[in-house]
Each structure stands twice: as structure tokens, then as C-alpha cells.
């Protein structure tokens, strides 16, 4: 079986009506893709997992980075 992936902007009324018409034919298997996480959500996950480094000052950060 072939797979056809269609990405469309759901805010566009014409595109939405065409896709709804195609879905009503009941010949397509529709799967929703999970929403991508925002940068803030990824950053909060990093913080919760302990993947964050802190320094006392910008100078200490630059000294540490330059030493590597």
C-alpha cells in the first residue's frame, strides 16, 4: 500500500473544506501527527532532567568554555 502525506494549513477555509470532502469519501486512513514541542517546553525538560549548567558570572562561563 502506498502512503500519501498531505500537510495543509487548517486555517485556510478552502483547503480545510477540500480535505474534509476527501475525508468524507471514507477511503483514507487519517492519522494526526503529534504537536511539536516549543523551545520553552524543551528547555523546561532539560532543566527537569538536570541538563543545565549554571555559573556565578559571565566571566566564569567564558573561562570554563575556553578551557575546554
N, C-alpha and C positions, 0 to 999 in steps of 0.2 A: 504494500500500500504506500502511496506517495503522501508526503506531508506538505501542506501548504500553510505558510505562516503569513498572517496579514496583520500589520501594525497600522493603526489608524488613530486619528485624533477624535476621541469621543465627544469633544465639544463642537465639532463640525456637524451641523444638523443633516446635511446631505449624506456625508459618509456614514453617520450613525444610522440613517434610515436605510441605506443600501445594505449595510451589514445586518441589520435586523431583518430585512427582507430575505437575505441569503440564509440566515439562521432559521427563519420560519420554514424553509424548504425541508428541514429535518434530515438533511443528508450530510451534515457536517458535525464533527465532534469538536466541541468548543472547550478549551482549557484556558483558564485565566492564569497569567504569569504573576508571580508574587511581586509586590511593590518593592522597588529598590530602597535600601536604607539611605537616609540622608547622612551628610557628613557629621552632623551633631550626634545622631544615633550611633554611628560607628565610633566616634570619639568617646562617647559615654561607655560603650562596650569595652574599648581599650582601657579606660580608667578602671572599670569594674574588674577587668582581668589582670590589672597590675602592669600593663604595658606602657606606663607613663613614667618619665624621668623628670625629677624636679631639681632645680638648682637654687642657690641662695641669691645669685645675682647674674646678670647677663655676662659679666666678665668671667665668672666661674664656668658658665656654659660654653663660652668660646674657648676657654683654656682646655676644657675637657674634650671638646670636639677636635681641636687642633692637635691634641696629644695622640689621638687615635690614628 
